[in-house]
Amino acid sequence: MALIRDIAQVCKSKNAGPFELTIDVVFEDRAMFERVRATGALGPPLFARLYGVDVNDVLFTEFPAGNAFKATIPRAVGSGDVGDTDVYGAQQHAPLLDVDIPL
């Protein structure tokens, strides 16, 4: 088992417009990307569970050329709206950092 925080080169989030977030997980090399990909641990069900959204609302993309996975999900609160705590969406990747990947 390995935490994403320990094996990913980059794990970040940002707004994808005012009503969606994009979360990127990038690995240093193809070998680690393929090892993680083979587990099936990163996928729509994980993002739905971590972020409390419907699995059908998760747009998930594998990007082998960049050794990356990308998920786009709806924001719970629109960027800058009343109750928003992260106007840029730059801190929303944190729940992923402690995800254990069964390598």
N, C-alpha and C positions, 0 to 999 in steps of 0.2 A: 504494500500500500504506500502511496505517496501523495502528499498534499499538493494541490495545484500551486500553492505559493512556493513550493520547493522545486517544482519541475518546469513551470512555465517561465519563459523569458519575459513575457508581457501579459498582464491581465489588467484590462482597463475598461472603463465605461464612458459614454458620452451621450448627449442628446442626439436623436435622429429626428429632428423637428421638435416642436413643443409638446407632443403627445406620445413620443416613443423614446426608448433607450436602446442603444446598441452596446453590446458587451463583447469584447474581443479577448480571446485566449490564444497566444502565439507561443510556439515552441522554437527553441534554438535550431533544431535540425529535423530533418525528415524522419529519422529513426524514432525520435521521441514522439513526434506527431503521430506516426503510424502505430506506435505502441498504445498511445492513448485512444486513438481511433478504434483500434481492435477491441478495446474493452467495452465500447458502446456507452461508457459512463457519461460522456458529455453529449447531451441531446435535448430535445424539447421537454421530455418529462422532468429532467433535472432543473431546467430554468423555470418551468411552470411551478414546481414545488418550492424552489428557493424564493421566487418573487411573487407567489400567490396569484398567478394568472392562469387562465385556461390554456391547456396544452395546445389547443388549436390556434391560439393567439401568438404562439412563438414561431417566428420566422428564423429557422436555423440553417446555417450554411457552413459546409466544410470547404476550406480553401487550401488544398494540398500545395499549390505553388508557393504559398506564403507560410506553410506549416501552421495554419491558423483555423480556428473555429470562430464563428460569429453568430450571435443570437440577437434578434431585435424583438423587443417586447413593449407592450403598452405601458406608459407611465401611470402610476396610481393617481397622481395629481399632475396636471399640466405644468410645464415649466413656468415659474414665476407666478403661479396662481396662489391663492390663499391656502396655506398649509404646506406649500412646497418647501422642502428642507435642503434641496440641492439643485439650484437653478440650472446648472450646467450638466447635471447628471454624471459628474466626474467621480463620485464616491460610491456609486451603486454596484461596483464590482466586488466589494468587500465580502458578501456572502459566499462567493466562489472560492475565496482564498483557502478556506478550511475544508473544501471538498476533498475527500480521499479517493484517489483513483486506484483501482485494484491492478497494479502492474505486476 
